């Protein structure tokens, strides 16, 4: 199992618009194709960021999931034209758990 942590910096003053578009247009598509574990915004420190945590069986599953999501007309034709102009920066990190992570709450039953 792998986890992907994504961080996007949204243009100043546009976080609400991005979140509304994500919830209305992207989330239904994502829930059909992928497993989104958590979604956050920044409140203190560097502002204007959104963070996503995803779960995949393995790297091929990740690639298949993204391909299916990106091919979905609602995601591609409705969400992306709104979201992409709002994002200034994107970072993606594949997280590798250390052995004792299996004892911690987030990964305990995975």
N, C-alpha and C positions, 0 to 999 in steps of 0.2 A: 504494500500500500504506500502511496506517495501523497504528499500534501503540497499544494502550491499556494504561496502567499503573494498576493498582488497588491500593489500600492499605486494609486493614481492621484496625481495632483490635478485638481479641477480649477479652472479659471476663477479668480476672485469674484465672489458674489454669485457664482453659478452652481454651487453645491446643491441647493434645493431643486433647481431645474434638473440636474443630473440624477438626483435620487428619485424624483418623480418619474422621469422617463425610465429609469432602471426598474422601479417597482411596477409600473404599468405595462411596459413593453418588453423588457428583457427578462424579468423574473419568471413569467409564465413559460417562456421558451427554455430558459435555463433549467427549470424544474423538470422539463421533459427529457433533457439530454445530459444533465450534469448534477453533481452533488455539491451544493454550496453549503458549507458548514456555518459560516459566520460572515457578517458584513458590518463594518464600523466606519465612523467618521472621526476625525481628530478634533479634540476639544481644547487641549492645552498644548503649547509648543508650536510646532509647524502646523498651521491651519490650512484648510482647503484640501485635505487629503481624504480619500476613501480607501478602505482596506477590505480585501476579500480573502477568505480562506476556503480552498477547494480540496476535495478528496477524490482520488482516482485509484483504481486497482494497481495500475502500472503505467509505464510510459505509452505503450500502444493504446491503452484505454483512454488516456488523456488526449492523445492525438485524434482518436475516433470521436470522442465527445466534443472537442472543439470544432471538428469538421462538421458534425451534425448540427451543432448550434449555429455556426456561421452560415450554413446552407439554408437555415430556416428563414423563409421570407419575412416573417414578422421581425426577427432580429436584424436581418440584413437590410431590409428596405424601410423599416420604421424606426427601430432603435438607433442603429449606427449613424444615420444622417443627423440625428439630434445629438448623440453622445460624443462622437469624435471631435467636433469643433469645441466642445467644452473641456476636453482633456488636454493639459499642457505637457504632462509627463507620465510615463508608464514604466513600472518595474515589476518583474516577475521573478520569484525565487522558488525553486523546488527545495522543500525542507526534508531533511533526512533525520529521522528520530534516533536518538541515542538509546541504548538498551533499556535504561530505567524509565524511559518515557512510557512504556507499556503499563507502568504502575500508576501513572498520573490519570486524572479524571478524563481528560479529553480523549485519550487513546485506550482507556481501560477495556472497553468492550469492542474494540476494532481489531 
